[in-house]
Amino acid sequence: MSTLADLAELVRAPAGLSVPGDVLAGAAAAGALGRRTPGLAAASVLLYWAGMAANDWADRRLDAVERPERPIPSGRVSPPAALGLAAGLTAAGVALAAAAGGRRAAAVAVPLATAVWAYDLAAKNTAAGPVVMAACRGLDVLLGATGGRLSRAVPAAATVAAHTWTVTALSRREVGGTDRALPGATLAGTALVAAAAVGPRPAAAPAVLAAGYLARYGGAQARVLADGSAGRVRAAVGAGITGLPALQGALTARAGAGLLGLAVAAAAPLGRLLARKVSPT
């Protein structure tokens, strides 16, 4: 029997803290913050965890060679159990989105779930992988915006998607390491993402939060430039995951919800603390 700790490792539970901020940033941008927002955020977390479980199921043979300590190759979680958990979390996530946000939310949640599974089962090891994963995060932001003017959340969705592209591109080098070209490109992208989060008319809260995001994640990528070993790459990927709430907080604050933006960003240090117990990568 798998323990709760085994399942938490399978779905990379602490990384789930990086997810609600997508919905909050989208809702703030669209003027849709309200009683439906917590339900949509919870649905987003369920879909994220579903993707993590499906990812490990799809990678079970590769992980047996490269990461034998992971829950499936180590025998702590069986492949059928992982697949069943992924399917159950997907169904629960879509159902919760529909219950919380109605047809408009379901119309985004279904493509989001499809994109998650498409990444895990088909796109991950192809050139389209980073693009599909970026689309997943962009749709996640738009899920939060379904109660308001969806078009107003497109810039925030594009910003989070661009960040996700950088993290996903780096994650493909977690085992073998990388040369200087990749971290150079992702670091430049991260600088542009931070600038986009602040916007053309900088305000204090978005600027501070974007600066913190850039220092944390950009600093980790700069270290990969100096040393492209697999360990440094994994550290940068972890920084990209656990540092995302600061970016989401900047986007939320930029939309006029300053206190909420600070609250979203507060998930970043908590995520780093929990990541010491359960790896987010």
N, C-alpha and C positions, 0 to 999 in steps of 0.2 A: 504493500500500500504506500502511495506517495504521501509525504507529509505536507503540511501547509507551507513549510519553508521550501520544500522542493518545488512546489507550484509557483511560489513567489519568485524563485530563481528562474523558473521556466519563462514566466511572463515579464521578467525584469521589472518587478513591481515598483521600485523607486523611480524608474524612468517615467512611470505614469504621472508623476507630479509635473512633468513638462507638458502635459496635454490640456488640462482645463484652461490654461492661459490662452490657447488658440481660440477657444469658444468665447472667452471673455473679451479678447481683443476684437474679434469679429462683431460681437454684440455691441460693444462700445462704439465701434466705427459706424455701425448701421443704425445707431440710436435704438437698439433693441434690448438693452439690459432690462431684465424683469423677472417675473416668477418662473418663466420657462427656462431661464438660463442655467440654473443648477442641474436640471434634468438633462439638458443637452450636454453639459460638461461631463456628467456622469456617463452618458452614452458614449461620448468621445473616448473616455478612459477605457471602457469595456472593449471598444473596437481596437484601441491601441494594444491592449493586452491580448486580444484575439490574434492580432498580427504577430506579436512576439511568439506566441505558442505555435502558430502556423509556420513561422520562420524556423524554429528549432525542429519541427517535424520535417519540413522540407530539407533541412540541412543535416539530418541525423547521421547519414553515412559519412559526409564530409567531417562532421564534428567528431566522429569516432576516431578520425585520424588526427585532426588539428586541435580539437578541444574535448578530449575524452572525459574531462571532469564535468561537462555539462549534464543536466538532468537526464536526458534521453540516453546518450551513449554510456553513461555511468550506471544505467539500470534503475535509477531512482524514479523515473517516470517512463511508462511504456509508450511506444509510438501511438497505439490506438487511443490511449488516455489523452495524450497531447493533442491529437487531431480532434477528438471529441470535445475537449475543452475549448479549442479554437473555434469550432463550429458553434458551440453553445454560447460563448461570449459574443460572437458575431450576431447571432439571432437576438440575444438579449440587448445588445447595443442598438440595433436597428429598431427593435420594438420600443425601447425606451425613448429613442429620438422621436419616433412617431407619436408616442403618448405625450411627450412633453411639448413638442412643437408642431404636431399635426402634419398635414400633407406636404407643406413646404419643407419641413425638416426631413421628412422621409425621402423626399426627392433629392436631397443632398446626401443623406446617410447611406442610401443604397449604392450610389456611385462610389462613395468613400469606401464602403466595405468591399466593393468589387475591386477597387484599385489596390486595397491592402492585400487581398488574396492574389491579385495579378502580380504584384511585386514579389511576393513570397514564392509563388509557384512557377513563374515564367520570366519575369523581367530582371530579377535581382542580379544575375550573373551576366547580364548583357549590357550593351552601351546605354540602353534605355533605363537601366535601374535607377540611377540618381534622379532622372526626370520623373519617373513614376512615383518614387517616394516623395519627391517635392510636391507632386500633385496631391498626394494623400494629405499632407500637412496644409496645403492651400485649401482643399475642400473642408478640412477640419475647421479652419477659420471661418469659412463661409457657412458652415453648419450653425455657428453661433449667431450669424447675421440673418437667419431665415425669418426672424420675427420683425425685421425692419427693411430698410432700403439696401438690398443685397449689393448693389453696385458701389455703394460707399465703402464697402469692406474689401473690395478687390485690391486696392493698394496694400492693405495690411496682409491679405492672403498672399500676395506676390512676394512681400518682404519675408514672411515666414517660410514660404516655399524656397526662396533663394538661399536662406540659411540652411534649410534641410538639404538642399543640393550639396552644399559644402561638406556637411557632416557625412552624408551618404558616400560621396566621392572618397573621402578619407577612410571611411570604414572598410572599403574594399582593399585597403592595404594594411589591415590590422594584423595580419599573420606574417606577411613577408616583408613589411617595411616599404619605404618609398624613396624616390629621389627628391631633388629640390623643386622640380617643376610643379608637382601637384600641390604641396603646401603653399608654394608661392601664389598659385592661382586661387586657392581657397582663402588665403589670408587677404588677398585683394578683394575678393568677393565679400568677405566678412566686414571689411572696412566700409564698403558700399552699403551693405545691409544696415550697419550701425548708423550711417548718415541718413539713410531712408527712414529709419525709425524716428529720428529727431525731426526731420522735415525741414522745409525752407524757412520756417519761423520758429527757431529754437525756444523752448520753454524749459524751465529749470528741471522739473521732474523727468521728462523724457530724455533730456540731455545727460543727466546724471546716470540714469538707468542704462542708456545706450553706451555710455562710457564704461560702465562696469561690465557690461556684456562684452565689449570689445577688449577690455583689459584681460578678462578671464579666458575667453575663447581665443582671441587673437594671440594672447601670450602663449597659449599652449601650441598654437600652430607655428609661432616663431621658433619655439623649441624644436619642432619637427624639422624646420628649415636647417637648424644647426646639427641635428641628429635624427636621421630618418628611420631609426630602428622601430621594430614593431611595437615595442613598449611605449615609445613616445607617441606613435600614431594612436594607439589605444587610449592613451591619456588625453590626447586632443579630441578624439571622438567623445570620450566621457565628458570633457569640458563643454563640448558643443551641445550635448544632451542636457546636462545639468545646468548649463548657463542659459538655456533658452528662455526660462521664465523672466529673466531680466529684459530680454528683447521683447517678449510679450507684454511685460509691464510697461516698457517704454511706449509701445504702440497703444496700449490702453490709456495711458496718461495723455498721450498726444491727442486722443479722441475726446479729452475733457474729463476723464474719470481718474484724476490724479491719485486719490487715496486708494482706489481699487488697483491702480497700476502698481503702487508700492506694495500692496498686499500680494499681488501676483508675483512680483519680483522676489518676495520673501520666500517663495518656494525653492529658489535656487540654492541657498545655503542648506536648507533642510534636505534637498535632494542629494547634495554632496555628502552630507552626513550619512544618509541611508545608503548611499552608493558604496561606502566602506564595508557594509555588511552584505549587500547584494549588488553585484556588478550590473550597471545599466547597459553594458555593451555585449 
